[in-house]
Amino acid sequence: MVAQKGTENINNDKHDLLKSTQIIIHEALEKLGYSDEVYELLKEPLRMLTVKIPVRMDDGTTKVFTGYRAQHNDAVGPTKGGVRFHPDVTEDEVKALSVWMSLKCGIVDLPYGGGKGGIVCDPRTMSFRELERLSREYVRAISQIVGPTKDIPAPDVFTNSQIMAWMYDEYSRLDAFNSPGFITGKPLVLGGSHGRDSATAKGVTICIREAAKKRGIQLEGARVVVQGFGNAGGFLSKFMHDSGAKVIGISDAYGALYDPNGLDIDYLLDRRDSFGTVTKLFKNTISNKELLELDCDILVPAAIGNQIREDNAHNIKANIVVEAANGPTTLEATKILTERGILLVPDVLASAGGVTVSYFEWVQNNQGYYWSEEEVAEKLEKIMVNAFENIYKIATTRKVDMRLAAYMVGVRKMAEACRFRGWV
Ligand code: NAD
């Protein structure tokens, strides 16, 4: 079975991911005047559950998988975040991603804290039935700490709406109750929300539009480069193309395509495979390194982490960089881009559209009344524009980069909630 494709940061040092997040959280709390106690509380998840999951494989043997569920902070409300299935999942990565989820929820002002889950497995080598058993057993293993008012999972790397459906069904059986609010990213017929698939790219598109306004760039005719042509990059390229921008470069794991007159995005999407691969079909390709350094107005890393680093940040020619991927720019590169006057819209803001529409799904499940695609889009638009404006204003008035401003917004509500509850 091919689950949702995903290409997270697989080869990054997962410990560094947590460490660099902690560095910015510390700086953000300091700027906001919070004490070190608050940092001690927020630097790691409140809870981290590790489970062993025995699964009967198709050949009759039993394989024991390791799974995790991290709950970063539930002072604001239940925790929320995806479950990834990947051979490289580590405890530190799950922890860091749960912290990022808290930041995203704070940035778009959702009544949630961050959570994240993962199972060390390779879904590409497992049968449909093995994946179903693994998904169901994972829910049984973590059932004590999750639930519609405790912690709400969602899809992530290599998990998709089918896996969410099995997990939903298993939880409902355990609960002896239909509990659609237990999990988001479900198929529409099981209470999924319209617009969930393209929500991340829609959010990124809104950030690009707002950032372009700040820089006096007309989207009509603007030259856009997108790294990655999967869920996020594919939808995004389409939205950019449809809004009149000229997508002059796209890429996948095997190379990149460049046309200064604009690529035929509809054609490329049509030829793309289920892993977001299309460049293999072409002879005249350039490298991902060359793609990132193309002369353009807007650059969107939408593939993997660690792409803009100290060694190439000086060669980036874009006026605006909008991070659709998680962690594509290192801390050093963020400094270099900012010093060079490039407007960097950070991942925790730019990619928050996904969790926002997941929240809409949960709200619709709780009220049992469902919204049209237009209603979802309208609500998402409002939330993303407000979040962008708020962070841009803080970055400008406090003279900090957009990443630090986003972290300041992301931690503030959580820190306040912890204080009101008397935790610190
Ligand atoms: P995906 O697997 O659908 O697509 C990834 C794309 O990146 C593919 O085109 C793949 O070929 C390409 N790629 C893989 N390795 C590459 C490499 N070394 N160099 C260049 N390209 C490479 O993944 P996605 O869902 O589109 O996610 C992309 C990024 O966006 C990830 O960092 C993910 O965490 C982040 N993100 C996605 C969502 C979402 O809703 N899809 C939400 C938040 C964040």
Boltz pocket constraint, residues with backbone or C-beta under 6 A from the ligand:
constraints:
  - pocket:
      binder: B
      contacts: [[A, 4], [A, 5], [A, 6], [A, 7], [A, 8], [A, 9], [A, 196], [A, 197], [A, 200], [A, 227], [A, 228], [A, 229], [A, 230], [A, 231], [A, 232], [A, 233], [A, 251], [A, 252], [A, 253], [A, 254], [A, 274], [A, 275], [A, 276], [A, 277], [A, 288], [A, 302], [A, 303], [A, 304], [A, 305], [A, 324], [A, 325], [A, 326], [A, 351], [A, 354]]
      max_distance: 6.0
